[in-house]
Amino acid sequence: MGFLRRTFSRRSRPRFRAPGDEPDERGRVRAPAAPQQVTQPPATVHIPAAGGSRSTVTCRVVLLDGSDVTVELPKKAKGQDLFDQIIYHLDLVETDYFGLQFLDEDQSQHWLDVTKPIKKQIFNGPPFFFFFRVKFYSSEPNNLHEEFTRYLFVLQLRHDILSGRLKCPYDVAVELGAFCLQSELGDCDPQEHTPVLVSEFRFSPKQTEVMEADIFHKWMECRGLSPSQAEVNFLNKCKWLEMYGVDMHIVKGRDGGEYALGLTPTGILVFERSNKIGLFFWPKITRLDFKKSRLTLVVVEDDEKGRQQEHTFVFELSSSSTCKQLWKSAVESHAFFRLRQPARSQASRNDFTRLGSRFRFSGRTEYQATHGNRLRRASTFERRPSKRYPSRSQSMSRGNTHTHLHSCVEPVRENGQTATYEVREHTPTHYLSLLTFSFFQVISPLCVCVCVSFTVVRAALIHSVAAPKQVHVQKSQTAEHVD
């Protein structure tokens, strides 16, 4: 790996794995689970099998907006049949960016091959569970023609950010949250909306009260943007994030060290211990094949004298099936983003996919999807409301120990009208001091009464003890006088 370290700058050191996101036995990185929602599950749409076939299989597909679609298909149906049913249900035109994903027995993610029967790919069922997801992230979201396609991309990216797969800086997360609110709720009205409303949404895995207040302020600056314009701004922000659309796979090098290969529209990123050490551009990769659990990459680079030199990189994966899955994903990414049209002829031994596998990319490329899609005059769809969570004020009323948002953000009035919202840091120490002050306000009068009573009793006791001694002294003096 010395070649990568010499040819790639180490100034950029993003972290591709959040704390706790350790690879499993097969080398896959599982995204952290999203927080538990409190809303009721949406109703399921049922699509019966055509022709009244008796031997059917049931497939349940979870869409990007959280709704479910149950589809009944013949037992010998292929993946394309299920995909076509979902596309027809959604009325989606730009279908080349999407796919159906499922989990195997080891909870590893796989893409459904549309050319093969469903029952030969997934074995957990029936019913078979799938997830409708973005498979290829557009290298330029502005090239997406349909507003509905851009809306689906926004839903996918929001899920990636919330699950921790897509890391973004604090200021970018604030802007993205504001665009989401503008798209869903429209213009911010300070007379009607408060920062408490922001706490009912989830935009970041590390969302705090201060972030929610900043999102509220940024939301007020988005006044006048339509839902479509807000979503375009959202996508234009996300496309510049370093981990945008990166499909990460854990591998081992010849030296036994752990690396990660990230498939992107421009090529294959290489990470070492969370540090980016290399980028193989698709045009520079002359060979990509696998044998059992070993993946081989041959890259052509220019040396200091301008002469091309080949560099061979060999990576080891946990199993042969995992290695083949990575190889297939790389072949599909290369064909979709690099080629103008997929190769239809039989691959030769010098081709990019030179090994003996029969797998070939069967879809259309990004170039074809951008230049060849049919355009509709108008398309209407309904944006589904986001999942809501209890606000921080409701959490406080239920005994939650989190700081009340009303105390953190307070309205500042000018001439009797609410103008802006001011952020005030009210920490738990602040509330402890308030409670202590209130406690002493109640206890102080009682303490004064107790002290006064104690002084009176003490004086009475001293007087009662001292009186007999005085009498005794007087009697003694009288006796002496008589003597």
C-alpha positions as a printed NumPy array, in Angstrom:
array([[  0.   ,   0.   ,   0.   ],
       [  3.004,   2.289,  -0.141],
       [  2.043,   3.404,  -3.64 ],
       [ -1.303,   4.7  ,  -2.384],
       [  0.248,   6.565,   0.516],
       [  2.734,   8.27 ,  -1.811],
       [  0.234,   9.249,  -4.498],
       [ -2.669,  10.434,  -2.365],
       [ -2.792,  13.356,   0.01 ],
       [ -3.335,  12.617,   3.674],
       [ -4.827,  16.014,   4.4  ],
       [ -8.351,  14.642,   4.076],
       [ -9.04 ,  12.149,   6.841],
       [-12.771,  11.467,   7.019],
       [-14.165,   8.791,   9.208],
       [-16.208,   6.251,   7.374],
       [-17.323,   4.37 ,  10.466],
       [-19.08 ,   5.738,  13.482],
       [-18.214,   4.492,  16.974],
       [-19.763,   1.098,  17.461],
       [-20.138,   0.354,  13.742],
       [-17.864,  -2.652,  13.771],
       [-17.788,  -5.059,  10.799],
       [-19.551,  -8.358,  11.155],
       [-18.115, -11.8  ,  10.414],
       [-18.547, -11.296,   6.671],
       [-16.831,  -7.937,   6.677],
       [-19.95 ,  -5.834,   6.167],
       [-20.533,  -2.634,   8.11 ],
       [-24.047,  -2.42 ,   9.447],
       [-25.564,   0.988,   9.902],
       [-26.755,   1.801,  13.42 ],
       [-30.426,   1.323,  14.022],
       [-32.594,   4.382,  13.715],
       [-34.315,   5.578,  16.889],
       [-37.655,   4.019,  17.655],
       [-40.59 ,   5.885,  16.167],
       [-43.755,   6.518,  18.088],
       [-46.154,   6.861,  15.185],
       [-48.443,   4.093,  14.06 ],
       [-47.301,   1.932,  11.102],
       [-48.847,   2.977,   7.786],
       [-51.476,   0.898,   6.06 ],
       [-50.287,  -1.823,   3.689],
       [-51.233,  -1.78 ,   0.02 ],
       [-52.046,  -5.222,  -1.383],
       [-51.464,  -6.116,  -5.034],
       [-52.928,  -9.556,  -5.908],
       [-51.4  , -11.92 ,  -8.429],
       [-52.52 , -11.501, -12.031],
       [-54.65 , -14.222, -13.6  ],
       [-55.74 , -15.751, -10.306],
       [-52.752, -18.111, -10.088],
       [-53.011, -20.567,  -7.214],
       [-49.283, -21.144,  -6.649],
       [-48.011, -17.737,  -5.574],
       [-45.405, -16.195,  -3.33 ],
       [-45.963, -13.142,  -1.141],
       [-43.432, -10.304,  -1.195],
       [-43.603,  -7.344,   1.155],
       [-41.733,  -4.203,   0.069],
       [-41.016,  -1.263,   2.384],
       [-40.888,   2.008,   0.444],
       [-38.744,   5.044,   1.175],
       [-41.605,   6.939,   2.841],
       [-42.176,   4.078,   5.295],
       [-45.298,   2.626,   3.681],
       [-45.638,  -1.052,   2.79 ],
       [-46.703,  -2.771,  -0.405],
       [-47.612,  -6.473,  -0.427],
       [-47.325,  -8.119,  -3.841],
       [-48.406, -11.63 ,  -4.785],
       [-46.482, -13.183,  -7.673],
       [-46.25 , -16.619,  -9.316],
       [-43.731, -18.926,  -7.69 ],
       [-41.402, -18.787, -10.683],
       [-41.486, -14.995, -10.94 ],
       [-38.205, -13.183, -11.465],
       [-36.918, -10.093,  -9.743],
       [-37.954,  -7.95 , -12.691],
       [-41.612,  -8.887, -12.151],
       [-41.565,  -7.62 ,  -8.58 ],
       [-39.625,  -4.486,  -9.531],
       [-42.109,  -3.675, -12.302],
       [-45.035,  -3.965,  -9.888],
       [-43.424,  -1.511,  -7.457],
       [-42.545,   0.92 , -10.239],
       [-46.111,   0.791, -11.575],
       [-47.491,   1.365,  -8.066],
       [-45.229,   4.418,  -7.564],
       [-45.708,   5.718, -11.123],
       [-41.947,   6.233, -11.349],
       [-40.28 ,   7.044, -14.684],
       [-36.575,   7.348, -13.804],
       [-36.238,   3.791, -12.571],
       [-32.563,   3.144, -13.33 ],
       [-31.305,   4.651, -10.063],
       [-33.345,   2.35 ,  -7.806],
       [-33.363,  -1.274,  -6.75 ],
       [-34.75 ,  -3.777,  -4.255],
       [-32.619,  -4.806,  -1.303],
       [-32.987,  -7.768,   1.068],
       [-31.179,  -9.296,   4.044],
       [-29.828, -12.846,   4.186],
       [-29.607, -15.141,   7.204],
       [-26.551, -13.25 ,   8.478],
       [-28.308,  -9.867,   8.126],
       [-26.02 ,  -8.903,   5.226],
       [-27.511,  -6.681,   2.545],
       [-27.925,  -7.868,  -1.042],
       [-29.467,  -6.366,  -4.153],
       [-32.157,  -8.377,  -5.877],
       [-30.998,  -9.579,  -9.312],
       [-33.841,  -8.777, -11.694],
       [-32.733, -11.489, -14.144],
       [-33.024, -14.405, -11.691],
       [-36.026, -16.026,  -9.956],
       [-36.86 , -14.532,  -6.576],
       [-36.974, -17.859,  -4.738],
       [-33.397, -18.679,  -5.8  ],
       [-32.012, -15.508,  -4.218],
       [-33.808, -15.047,  -0.897],
       [-34.569, -17.846,   1.534],
       [-36.067, -15.98 ,   4.517],
       [-39.746, -16.523,   3.895],
       [-42.343, -16.483,   2.58 ],
       [-43.332, -13.741,   2.932],
       [-40.17 , -12.265,   1.439],
       [-39.192,  -8.847,   2.752],
       [-37.561,  -6.23 ,   0.507],
       [-36.609,  -2.565,   0.789],
       [-37.005,  -0.134,  -2.092],
       [-33.808,   1.944,  -2.075],
       [-31.577,   4.161,  -4.195],
       [-28.979,   1.852,  -5.731],
       [-26.98 ,   4.338,  -7.813],
       [-26.61 ,   7.86 ,  -6.429],
       [-26.677,  10.375,  -9.249],
       [-23.326,  12.078,  -9.725],
       [-25.231,  15.27 , -10.609],
       [-28.697,  15.464,  -8.98 ],
       [-29.584,  18.44 , -11.183],
       [-29.782,  15.99 , -14.096],
       [-32.78 ,  14.268, -12.504],
       [-35.741,  15.328, -14.611],
       [-38.699,  14.436, -12.398],
       [-39.585,  16.172,  -9.159],
       [-40.784,  12.85 ,  -7.754],
       [-37.356,  11.274,  -8.398],
       [-35.654,  14.086,  -6.519],
       [-38.113,  13.648,  -3.656],
       [-37.2  ,   9.95 ,  -3.397],
       [-33.501,  10.864,  -3.373],
       [-34.138,  13.268,  -0.49 ],
       [-35.877,  10.525,   1.49 ],
       [-32.965,   8.154,   0.904],
       [-30.352,  10.715,   1.9  ],
       [-32.271,  11.643,   5.037],
       [-32.253,   7.971,   5.989],
       [-28.507,   7.738,   5.284],
       [-27.763,  10.761,   7.475],
       [-29.978,   9.631,  10.33 ],
       [-28.537,   6.102,  10.302],
       [-24.954,   7.414,  10.355],
       [-23.989,   6.123,   6.931],
       [-23.576,   9.636,   5.499],
       [-21.517,  11.904,   7.747],
       [-21.978,  15.655,   7.446],
       [-20.609,  18.652,   9.393],
       [-22.727,  20.523,  11.897],
       [-23.437,  23.557,   9.721],
       [-24.407,  21.355,   6.765],
       [-26.714,  19.274,   8.976],
       [-28.436,  22.494,  10.126],
       [-29.019,  23.642,   6.546],
       [-30.315,  20.241,   5.459],
       [-32.763,  20.164,   8.367],
       [-34.03 ,  23.633,   7.453],
       [-34.586,  22.573,   3.822],
       [-36.554,  19.535,   4.999],
       [-38.836,  21.695,   7.147],
       [-39.332,  24.168,   4.309],
       [-40.257,  21.355,   1.926],
       [-42.741,  19.765,   4.317],
       [-44.217,  22.677,   6.293],
       [-43.669,  25.683,   4.031],
       [-42.641,  29.11 ,   5.286],
       [-41.859,  29.526,   8.961],
       [-44.341,  31.694,  10.857],
       [-42.887,  32.853,  14.221],
       [-46.425,  33.515,  15.482],
       [-47.418,  29.895,  14.857],
       [-44.181,  27.86 ,  14.848],
       [-41.702,  27.563,  17.696],
       [-38.4  ,  25.697,  18.084],
       [-40.334,  23.051,  20.028],
       [-41.767,  21.963,  16.684],
       [-38.272,  21.127,  15.387],
       [-37.769,  18.634,  18.219],
       [-40.58 ,  16.509,  16.787],
       [-38.433,  15.723,  13.72 ],
       [-35.209,  13.761,  13.386],
       [-32.514,  15.118,  11.086],
       [-29.236,  13.985,  12.669],
       [-28.118,  11.105,  14.908],
       [-26.555,  13.679,  17.257],
       [-29.425,  16.136,  17.32 ],
       [-29.401,  18.507,  20.286],
       [-31.492,  21.407,  21.494],
       [-28.92 ,  23.914,  20.253],
       [-28.989,  22.283,  16.819],
       [-32.783,  22.44 ,  16.779],
       [-32.656,  26.152,  17.606],
       [-30.143,  26.72 ,  14.778],
       [-32.347,  24.739,  12.392],
       [-35.289,  26.943,  13.372],
       [-33.317,  30.116,  12.626],
       [-32.152,  28.69 ,   9.296],
       [-35.705,  27.669,   8.458],
       [-36.826,  31.297,   8.795],
       [-34.195,  32.233,   6.188],
       [-35.705,  29.777,   3.672],
       [-38.882,  31.833,   3.306],
       [-40.277,  31.803,  -0.214],
       [-38.793,  28.479,  -1.355],
       [-41.221,  25.965,  -2.843],
       [-40.979,  22.293,  -1.802],
       [-39.27 ,  21.457,  -5.095],
       [-36.716,  24.278,  -4.727],
       [-35.966,  23.257,  -1.129],
       [-35.334,  19.665,  -2.238],
       [-33.023,  20.81 ,  -5.043],
       [-31.014,  22.826,  -2.501],
       [-30.937,  19.767,  -0.237],
       [-29.482,  17.571,  -3.01 ],
       [-26.955,  20.203,  -4.083],
       [-25.659,  20.318,  -0.501],
       [-25.46 ,  16.542,  -0.165],
       [-23.621,  15.924,  -3.423],
       [-20.525,  17.721,  -2.081],
       [-20.297,  15.539,   1.019],
       [-17.282,  13.275,   0.812],
       [-19.189,  10.079,   1.599],
       [-22.121,  10.838,  -0.708],
       [-23.197,   7.606,  -2.411],
       [-20.205,   5.61 ,  -1.136],
       [-20.853,   1.86 ,  -0.81 ],
       [-18.329,   0.65 ,   1.784],
       [-16.854,  -2.881,   1.989],
       [-14.333,  -4.15 ,   4.562],
       [-11.309,  -6.055,   3.143],
       [ -7.808,  -7.144,   4.187],
       [ -4.595,  -6.397,   2.347],
       [ -1.541,  -8.542,   1.734],
       [  0.061,  -7.154,   4.878],
       [ -2.885,  -8.422,   6.937],
       [ -4.083,  -4.913,   7.718],
       [ -7.738,  -3.949,   7.532],
       [ -8.833,  -1.664,   4.72 ],
       [-12.109,  -0.499,   3.258],
       [-13.094,  -0.167,  -0.392],
       [-15.735,   2.424,  -1.199],
       [-17.54 ,   2.28 ,  -4.547],
       [-18.311,   5.773,  -5.887],
       [-19.383,   7.304,  -9.225],
       [-15.774,   8.339,  -9.932],
       [-13.99 ,   5.159,  -8.883],
       [-12.983,   3.074,  -5.867],
       [-11.864,   4.79 ,  -2.675],
       [ -9.382,   3.057,  -0.361],
       [ -9.372,   3.673,   3.394],
       [ -6.884,   2.576,   6.014],
       [ -8.   ,   2.908,   9.629],
       [-10.568,   5.528,   8.695],
       [ -7.972,   7.503,   6.703],
       [ -8.442,   7.914,   2.964],
       [ -5.214,   6.785,   1.284],
       [ -6.165,   6.267,  -2.348],
       [ -8.651,   6.643,  -5.19 ],
       [ -8.73 ,   4.332,  -8.2  ],
       [-10.499,   6.144, -11.041],
       [-12.597,   3.873, -13.235],
       [-10.596,   4.692, -16.426],
       [ -7.372,   3.683, -14.645],
       [ -8.639,   0.228, -13.621],
       [ -7.658,  -2.244, -16.324],
       [ -8.534,  -5.451, -14.534],
       [-10.96 ,  -6.411, -11.804],
       [-11.622, -10.065, -11.021],
       [-11.917, -12.463,  -8.126],
       [-11.073, -16.013,  -7.211],
       [-12.71 , -17.561,  -4.172],
       [-12.309, -14.922,  -1.436],
       [ -9.547, -12.941,  -3.165],
       [-10.19 ,  -9.765,  -5.165],
       [ -7.561,  -8.5  ,  -7.637],
       [ -7.255,  -4.917,  -8.872],
       [ -4.837,  -3.817, -11.605],
       [ -4.405,  -0.054, -11.867],
       [ -2.387,   1.924, -14.44 ],
       [ -0.659,   5.072, -13.206],
       [  1.921,   7.428, -14.668],
       [  5.313,   7.542, -13.009],
       [  7.508,  10.617, -12.558],
       [  8.758,  10.365, -16.158],
       [  5.269,  10.062, -17.629],
       [  5.513,   6.355, -18.343],
       [  2.561,   4.129, -17.47 ],
       [  3.11 ,   1.485, -14.863],
       [  0.785,  -1.248, -13.672],
       [  0.156,  -1.737,  -9.962],
       [ -1.566,  -4.878,  -8.714],
       [ -3.541,  -4.86 ,  -5.474],
       [ -4.882,  -8.032,  -3.909],
       [ -7.523,  -7.916,  -1.175],
       [ -8.871, -10.742,   0.95 ],
       [-12.491, -10.96 ,   2.069],
       [-14.153, -13.074,   4.715],
       [-15.804, -15.525,   2.296],
       [-16.157, -16.287,  -1.389],
       [-19.788, -15.128,  -1.451],
       [-18.846, -11.772,   0.066],
       [-16.046, -11.395,  -2.46 ],
       [-18.38 , -12.138,  -5.358],
       [-20.925,  -9.667,  -3.995],
       [-18.278,  -6.918,  -3.897],
       [-17.126,  -7.807,  -7.413],
       [-20.676,  -7.645,  -8.764],
       [-21.284,  -4.269,  -7.105],
       [-18.053,  -2.915,  -8.61 ],
       [-18.982,  -4.208, -12.074],
       [-22.421,  -2.572, -11.883],
       [-21.021,   0.74 , -10.621],
       [-18.379,   0.786, -13.351],
       [-20.931,   0.055, -16.077],
       [-23.539,   2.522, -14.801],
       [-21.289,   5.535, -14.243],
       [-18.5  ,   4.945, -16.751],
       [-20.059,   3.487, -19.905],
       [-22.451,   5.141, -22.314],
       [-24.197,   1.839, -22.923],
       [-23.624,  -1.606, -21.402],
       [-21.699,  -4.175, -23.403],
       [-24.038,  -6.719, -24.969],
       [-21.45 ,  -9.027, -26.509],
       [-19.67 , -11.871, -24.762],
       [-16.855, -10.513, -22.63 ],
       [-13.331, -11.44 , -23.674],
       [-10.488, -12.29 , -21.335],
       [ -9.11 ,  -8.769, -21.694],
       [-12.412,  -7.107, -20.822],
       [-13.163,  -5.372, -17.547],
       [-15.204,  -8.365, -16.318],
       [-12.742, -10.936, -17.534],
       [-13.359, -13.825, -15.128],
       [-15.637, -16.758, -15.884],
       [-18.71 , -15.482, -14.07 ],
       [-21.819, -15.128, -16.227],
       [-22.915, -12.003, -14.433],
       [-23.241,  -8.935, -16.654],
       [-24.805,  -5.569, -15.977],
       [-28.274,  -5.726, -17.506],
       [-29.627,  -2.242, -16.846],
       [-29.132,   1.12 , -18.467],
       [-26.248,   3.472, -17.764],
       [-26.452,   6.928, -16.211],
       [-25.833,   8.461, -19.625],
       [-28.83 ,   6.623, -21.049],
       [-30.966,   7.502, -18.026],
       [-30.067,  11.189, -18.37 ],
       [-30.47 ,  11.531, -22.127],
       [-33.037,   8.889, -22.998],
       [-35.865,   9.166, -20.469],
       [-39.298,  10.086, -21.686],
       [-40.57 ,  13.309, -20.21 ],
       [-44.073,  13.888, -18.911],
       [-45.788,  17.208, -19.242],
       [-46.878,  17.154, -15.625],
       [-46.728,  14.688, -12.779],
       [-48.519,  14.987,  -9.472],
       [-47.705,  13.163,  -6.259],
       [-48.334,  13.591,  -2.577],
       [-45.471,  14.066,  -0.141],
       [-45.962,  11.855,   2.863],
       [-45.512,  13.574,   6.262],
       [-42.385,  12.648,   8.17 ],
       [-42.469,  10.481,  11.252],
       [-43.147,  12.572,  14.355],
       [-41.631,  12.061,  17.794],
       [-42.631,  13.463,  21.187],
       [-41.427,  17.033,  21.569],
       [-39.029,  17.941,  24.327],
       [-41.815,  19.69 ,  26.248],
       [-43.835,  16.451,  26.247],
       [-40.755,  14.519,  27.317],
       [-40.298,  16.875,  30.285],
       [-43.913,  16.405,  31.333],
       [-43.355,  12.64 ,  31.329],
       [-40.418,  12.896,  33.689],
       [-37.687,  13.05 ,  31.075],
       [-34.424,  14.51 ,  32.385],
       [-33.683,  16.405,  29.18 ],
       [-33.637,  20.179,  29.334],
       [-36.92 ,  21.865,  28.468],
       [-36.705,  23.554,  25.07 ],
       [-38.914,  26.477,  26.18 ],
       [-36.189,  27.411,  28.643],
       [-33.471,  27.133,  25.991],
       [-35.095,  29.326,  23.331],
       [-37.135,  32.319,  24.444],
       [-38.876,  34.983,  22.329],
       [-37.415,  38.469,  22.343],
       [-40.176,  41.043,  21.888],
       [-39.81 ,  44.372,  20.187],
       [-42.626,  46.925,  20.636],
       [-44.943,  44.222,  21.935],
       [-44.467,  41.908,  18.923],
       [-42.432,  38.747,  18.741],
       [-39.464,  39.438,  16.458],
       [-36.758,  36.813,  16.956],
       [-35.823,  33.933,  19.19 ],
       [-32.852,  34.147,  21.492],
       [-30.868,  31.078,  22.51 ],
       [-30.081,  30.924,  26.206],
       [-27.932,  28.188,  27.651],
       [-29.949,  26.706,  30.528],
       [-27.922,  23.785,  31.774],
       [-28.895,  21.325,  34.527],
       [-26.736,  23.383,  36.933],
       [-28.964,  26.35 ,  36.2  ],
       [-32.056,  24.372,  37.149],
       [-30.344,  23.07 ,  40.292],
       [-29.631,  26.624,  41.385],
       [-33.279,  27.573,  40.747],
       [-34.485,  24.645,  42.821],
       [-32.032,  25.534,  45.62 ],
       [-33.211,  29.141,  45.639],
       [-36.867,  28.068,  45.77 ],
       [-36.091,  25.631,  48.547],
       [-34.484,  28.294,  50.713],
       [-37.34 ,  30.691,  49.978],
       [-39.686,  28.182,  51.629],
       [-37.363,  26.953,  54.351],
       [-35.914,  30.287,  55.5  ],
       [-39.054,  31.522,  57.4  ],
       [-39.315,  28.164,  59.113],
       [-35.665,  28.34 ,  60.124],
       [-36.188,  31.819,  61.597],
       [-39.164,  30.61 ,  63.644],
       [-37.214,  27.616,  64.909],
       [-34.23 ,  29.783,  65.864],
       [-36.426,  32.27 ,  67.774],
       [-38.196,  29.477,  69.607],
       [-34.902,  27.841,  70.473],
       [-33.566,  31.162,  71.882],
       [-36.659,  31.687,  74.054],
       [-36.534,  28.167,  75.441],
       [-32.809,  28.428,  76.119],
       [-33.287,  31.71 ,  78.032],
       [-36.069,  30.205,  80.11 ],
       [-33.94 ,  27.2  ,  80.991],
       [-31.018,  29.4  ,  82.041],
       [-33.31 ,  31.524,  84.204],
       [-34.824,  28.474,  85.88 ],
       [-31.393,  27.048,  86.705],
       [-29.922,  30.321,  87.977],
       [-32.85 ,  31.296,  90.326],
       [-32.294,  28.612,  93.088],
       [-28.613,  29.517,  93.284],
       [-29.483,  33.135,  94.046],
       [-31.911,  32.062,  96.827],
       [-29.283,  29.777,  98.29 ],
       [-26.741,  32.544,  98.3  ],
       [-29.127,  34.918, 100.063],
       [-29.874,  32.308, 102.729],
       [-26.168,  31.76 , 103.333],
       [-25.544,  35.47 , 103.716],
       [-28.435,  35.741, 106.243],
       [-27.073,  32.874, 108.295],
       [-23.649,  34.461, 108.447],
       [-25.203,  37.744, 109.578],
       [-27.078,  35.995, 112.404],
       [-23.945,  34.274, 113.595]])
